[in-house]
Amino acid sequence: MATAPLPNDTARLLRLAGTASVATAVLLIAVKAVAWVLTDSVALLASLVDSMMDSAASMINLLAIRYALAPADDEHRFGHGKAEALAGLGQAMFIAGSSVFLVLQAVERILNPAPLQGAGTGIAVMIFSMALTLLLVAFQRYTIRRTGSTAVRADSLHYLSDFAVNLSIIVALLAAGAGYPAVDAWAGIAIAAYILYTAWGIAADAFHHLLDREVSDAVRAEILALARQPEAVRGVHDLRTRQSGQQMFVQLHLELSREIPLWQAHRAAEWVETAVRARFPGSDVIVHQDPWPMLPSEEDLSETVKCADGANKP
């Protein structure tokens, strides 16, 4: 077994993505709080609460990423990568809680309608929020392509949903300004439902990581193709994979001809380990070598053991 360290640029990107997310959330909270005070819009309150949840979730995310990047130690032999999935579950709970709060606020506004003030200010804040969100999501998508981080993907889903939320808030503010204040409250309910749906997706993804779900079929196919390349390999079986944060764990069995010497079988296994780690940096690879054709029957093995015992007796 051998484990390659994570590339330095991967760790740097993850830390930078976490910091950018927190900074964006704090800035959005400030501008949305001002806009909500000026407009008293439920839809704006919904967006403000969502940004507050994002800020808390992003802070958890940043701490989880830093912990997940810590190398394996004596107490955590397989590393700390699952901290990312735990952060995803925490974010899902934050998001679900915010959606319930928004529904309660929206229902209260439907029962007790009130006119909006300063709709133009709210629209300007939403446009600013959408521009800032797009910049962050673009950087997060780049980070996800480079690292495949579960935590960053969960965070990106928030902000992508925020973009749609902000767009719907602009429509609600325009409608309220045109004399339809109930649209603002119903927009808040629709936003809450969408946020809850997003939370479910994040929680499901984190849950699969914690239960060591197999990696995608495409990645498994690549691993199998690499394992079959050495000339001495006659077959591959029992491929098992799982993802833990940034690290993928791979176990497989190579079927090698009985006629080749041990050093040649060992070299084939080492080549496969190296090839898989090169294709998937930071992966932990274990290759077991099986003779081909497979082992003799149990009767043959028992007879072999008896002969060996007889030969060893004085």
C-alpha positions in Angstrom: 0.0 0.0 0.0 1.2 3.5 -0.8 -0.4 6.9 -0.4 0.6 9.9 -2.4 0.3 13.3 -0.8 -2.3 15.8 -2.0 -0.9 18.3 -4.5 -0.1 21.7 -2.9 -2.4 23.6 -5.3 -5.3 21.4 -4.3 -5.0 22.3 -0.6 -4.4 25.9 -1.5 -7.6 26.0 -3.7 -9.7 24.4 -1.0 -8.6 26.8 1.7 -9.1 29.8 -0.7 -12.5 28.6 -1.7 -13.6 28.3 2.0 -12.3 31.8 2.8 -13.9 33.4 -0.3 -17.3 31.8 0.7 -17.2 33.1 4.2 -16.2 36.6 3.1 -19.0 36.7 0.4 -21.6 35.6 3.0 -20.6 38.3 5.5 -20.7 41.0 2.8 -24.1 39.8 1.5 -25.5 39.8 5.1 -24.5 43.4 5.6 -26.1 44.7 2.3 -29.3 42.6 2.7 -29.8 43.7 6.3 -29.8 47.3 5.2 -32.2 46.6 2.3 -34.6 44.6 4.5 -34.7 47.5 7.1 -35.5 49.9 4.3 -38.2 47.7 2.6 -39.6 45.4 5.2 -39.9 42.8 2.5 -40.5 39.1 3.5 -38.7 38.0 0.4 -35.7 40.1 1.3 -35.9 38.8 4.8 -35.8 35.3 3.3 -32.7 36.1 1.4 -31.1 37.7 4.5 -31.8 34.6 6.6 -30.5 32.4 3.8 -27.2 34.4 3.7 -26.9 34.2 7.5 -27.3 30.4 7.2 -24.7 30.4 4.4 -22.3 32.4 6.6 -22.6 29.8 9.4 -22.4 26.9 7.0 -19.4 28.4 5.2 -17.6 28.9 8.5 -18.2 25.2 9.3 -17.1 24.4 5.8 -13.9 26.3 6.2 -13.0 24.6 9.5 -14.0 21.2 8.1 -11.8 21.6 5.0 -8.8 22.6 7.1 -9.4 19.5 9.3 -9.9 17.2 6.3 -6.6 18.3 4.8 -4.7 17.2 7.9 -2.5 14.2 7.1 -3.3 10.8 8.6 -2.1 10.2 12.1 -1.9 7.3 14.6 -5.5 7.7 15.6 -6.9 8.3 12.1 -5.0 5.9 9.8 -7.3 6.7 6.9 -7.0 10.4 7.2 -9.6 13.0 8.1 -11.4 13.3 4.8 -14.9 12.4 6.1 -14.9 15.8 7.9 -16.1 17.2 4.6 -19.1 15.0 4.5 -19.9 15.8 8.1 -19.7 19.5 7.2 -22.2 18.8 4.3 -24.7 17.3 6.8 -24.3 20.3 9.1 -25.0 22.6 6.2 -28.1 20.7 5.2 -29.4 21.1 8.8 -28.8 24.8 8.7 -30.5 25.2 5.4 -33.5 23.1 6.4 -33.9 25.2 9.6 -33.8 28.4 7.7 -36.5 27.2 5.3 -38.9 26.5 8.2 -38.3 30.0 9.6 -39.0 31.6 6.2 -42.3 29.8 5.9 -43.5 31.0 9.3 -42.6 34.6 8.3 -44.3 34.4 5.0 -47.5 33.0 6.5 -47.5 35.8 9.0 -47.3 38.3 6.2 -50.1 36.7 4.2 -52.3 36.9 7.3 -51.3 40.5 8.0 -50.3 42.1 4.7 -48.3 45.4 4.7 -47.2 47.6 1.9 -43.5 47.6 0.9 -41.2 50.7 1.0 -38.1 51.4 -1.0 -38.6 48.5 -3.5 -36.0 50.1 -5.8 -33.3 49.9 -3.1 -34.2 46.2 -2.6 -33.9 45.5 -6.3 -30.5 47.3 -6.5 -29.2 45.1 -3.6 -30.4 41.9 -5.2 -28.6 42.8 -8.5 -25.4 43.4 -6.5 -25.9 40.1 -4.7 -26.4 38.2 -7.9 -23.2 39.6 -9.4 -21.2 38.8 -6.3 -22.7 35.3 -6.2 -21.9 34.6 -9.8 -18.3 35.5 -9.2 -18.1 33.2 -6.2 -19.9 30.3 -7.9 -17.5 30.5 -10.9 -14.5 30.2 -8.6 -16.2 27.4 -6.7 -16.9 25.5 -9.9 -13.3 25.8 -10.9 -12.2 24.5 -7.5 -14.7 21.5 -7.8 -13.3 20.6 -11.2 -9.8 20.6 -9.8 -10.5 18.9 -6.4 -13.9 17.2 -6.5 -14.6 18.5 -3.0 -17.9 17.5 -1.4 -17.9 20.4 1.0 -17.2 23.0 -1.7 -19.8 21.4 -4.0 -22.4 21.7 -1.2 -21.4 25.3 -0.6 -21.7 26.0 -4.3 -25.2 24.6 -4.4 -26.2 27.2 -1.7 -24.9 30.1 -3.7 -26.3 28.8 -7.0 -29.7 28.5 -5.3 -29.2 32.0 -3.9 -28.9 33.3 -7.5 -32.3 31.9 -8.3 -33.7 33.2 -5.0 -32.4 36.7 -5.7 -33.9 36.7 -9.2 -37.3 35.7 -7.8 -37.0 38.4 -5.1 -36.6 41.0 -7.8 -39.8 39.8 -9.5 -41.6 39.8 -6.1 -40.5 43.4 -5.4 -41.6 44.6 -8.8 -45.0 42.9 -8.3 -45.3 44.4 -4.8 -44.5 47.8 -6.1 -47.2 47.4 -8.8 -49.8 46.8 -6.1 -49.6 43.1 -5.5 -48.0 42.8 -2.0 -49.1 39.2 -1.6 -46.6 38.1 -4.2 -43.8 39.0 -1.8 -45.0 36.6 0.8 -45.7 33.8 -1.6 -42.2 34.3 -3.1 -40.8 33.8 0.4 -42.7 30.4 0.6 -41.4 29.3 -2.8 -37.9 30.2 -1.8 -38.2 28.2 1.4 -39.4 25.2 -0.6 -36.4 25.5 -3.0 -34.0 25.9 -0.1 -35.4 22.7 1.6 -35.0 20.8 -1.7 -31.4 21.9 -1.9 -30.8 20.8 1.7 -32.0 17.3 0.8 -29.6 17.0 -2.1 -26.6 18.1 0.1 -27.6 15.7 2.9 -28.0 12.8 0.4 -24.5 13.4 -1.1 -22.9 13.6 2.3 -24.7 10.5 3.5 -23.4 8.4 0.6 -19.8 9.6 1.4 -20.1 8.6 5.0 -21.4 5.1 4.0 -18.4 4.6 1.7 -20.4 4.5 -1.5 -18.5 3.3 -4.6 -17.1 6.0 -6.9 -18.7 6.6 -10.3 -18.8 3.9 -12.9 -16.6 6.1 -15.2 -13.8 6.3 -12.6 -14.1 2.5 -11.9 -13.8 1.8 -15.6 -10.6 3.9 -15.8 -9.1 2.0 -12.9 -9.9 -1.3 -14.5 -8.4 -0.2 -17.8 -5.2 0.8 -16.0 -5.0 -2.5 -14.1 -5.3 -4.5 -17.3 -2.4 -2.8 -19.0 0.6 -4.8 -17.7 1.4 -7.7 -20.0 1.5 -10.2 -17.1 -2.1 -9.4 -16.0 -4.6 -12.1 -17.1 -7.6 -10.5 -15.3 -8.8 -8.2 -12.6 -11.5 -8.8 -10.0 -12.9 -7.6 -6.6 -12.4 -3.9 -7.3 -13.5 -1.9 -4.3 -13.5 1.9 -4.1 -14.6 4.7 -1.7 -14.1 8.4 -1.4 -13.1 10.1 1.8 -12.8 13.9 1.3 -10.0 14.5 -1.2 -8.7 10.9 -1.0 -9.9 7.9 -2.9 -9.3 4.4 -1.6 -8.8 1.6 -4.1 -8.5 -2.1 -3.6 -8.3 -4.7 -6.3 -7.0 -8.2 -7.2 -4.7 -8.9 -10.2 -4.8 -12.3 -11.8 -1.2 -13.2 -12.8 0.2 -16.3 -14.4 1.6 -18.9 -12.0 4.5 -19.3 -14.3 6.0 -15.9 -13.8 8.6 -15.3 -11.0 7.6 -13.4 -7.9 9.6 -10.3 -8.8 7.7 -10.0 -12.0 4.3 -10.3 -10.3 5.4 -7.7 -7.8 6.5 -5.3 -10.5 3.2 -5.6 -12.3 1.3 -4.8 -9.1 3.6 -1.8 -8.4 3.0 -0.5 -11.9 -0.7 -0.6 -11.4 -0.5 1.2 -8.0 1.7 3.9 -9.5 -0.5 4.3 -12.6 -3.7 4.7 -10.5 -2.1 7.2 -8.1 -0.8 9.2 -11.1 -4.3 9.3 -12.6 -6.0 10.1 -9.3 -3.5 12.1 -7.2 -3.6 11.4 -3.5 -5.4 8.0 -3.9 -4.6 5.1 -1.6 -4.1 1.9 -3.6 -3.8 -1.7 -2.4 -3.2 -4.4 -5.1 -3.5 -8.1 -4.2 -1.9 -10.7 -6.4 -3.7 -13.9 -7.3 -2.4 -16.8 -9.4 -3.9 -17.5 -12.7 -5.5 -20.0 -13.2 -7.0 -19.6 -9.7 -5.9 -21.6 -6.6 -6.3 -25.4 -6.6 -9.4 -26.9 -5.1 -9.8 -27.3 -1.3 -8.9 -31.0 -1.6 -5.7 -30.3 -3.4 -4.8 -27.7 -0.8 -5.5 -30.1 2.0 -3.3 -32.7 0.4 -0.5 -30.2 -0.1 -0.6 -29.2 3.5 -0.5 -32.8 4.6 2.6 -33.5 2.4 4.3 -30.3 3.8 3.5 -31.4 7.4 4.9 -34.9 6.7 8.1 -33.5 5.2 8.7 -31.3 8.2 8.3 -34.1 10.7 11.6 -35.6 12.0 
